[in-house]
Amino acid sequence: MPVAGFSGTLSPPRYTGRASRAGAGVVRAKTGTLAGVSTLAGLVRDADGRLLAFAFMLGDGKGYVNPLTLDRLAAEVARCGC
């Protein structure tokens, strides 16, 4: 799977902003996009070192979905001590 901020569909400029930087190097995920819907699903080590799986889907099928929103969600999971 692509590594956030380093490879594939998660390469920079993704995971370089202040709100998503915590996910760089620790989020490994696959993106998916259809008209008006975007997804991000993968694995992350949280702040306590636990391996967590996640899946996010945004959009109503009618408008643009900003992929940076998905990056911020995954970065929050990386930041937490869940």
N, C-alpha and C positions, 0 to 999 in steps of 0.2 A: 504494500500500500504506500502511496505517497507520504512523505514526511513533511509536516507543516513548516513552511518557511524555507524548504530546501529542495523538494523534488516534485516532479509531475504537476498535476493540477493544483497543488498547494504551494508551488514555487513562489518566490517574491514576485509581485509586491504583497502577496497574501502573508499574513502573520508577521508583518513588519510594523504595523501601527501600534500605538500605545494600548488600545483596548484588546488587541489579540496577541500581543507579543508573548504572553505567558504560555501560549500553545506551541510556539516555535520549537521544533526538535522533539517534543513529547507527544504531540497529536499525530497519529497515523490514521489516515481516513481516505475514503473514496467519495468523490462527488457524483452527483446525478442531477441532470437538468432536463426538464420538459418545458413546454410553453407555459410560463407563469408559475412554475413549481421548481424548487431547488432542494436538494437533500445533501446531507453530509453524515456519513456513518463510519464508525471506526473504533479505535482503541486509544486510550490515553492513560498515563500514569498521573495520579493526582498528587497533591502536595505531600501526602503521607506515603507515597510510593505504591499505593494500591493500583492494580490494573483494572480499569473500568471500560466497559463497552457503552457506546452511545449511538443514537440515531436521531437526527433532527430533520424535519421537513417543514418548509415554509412556502406559503403562496396559496392563492385561491384559483389558480389557473387562468387568471384574467390579466394580471399585470406583472411588471418587472419585480424580481426578487433580488435584492442585493446580497451577493455571496459573503460579503464581509460580516453580515449579521450572523451567519452560520459560524464563521470564524470566531466571533466574539463569544458565542454560546460554548463552543468547544474549549476556548481558552478559559472560560469560567469554571468548567469542569476540571481543567488542569490545575487551576488555582485553589480549588476547594480541598479541604481535608475531610472528605466525605466519609 
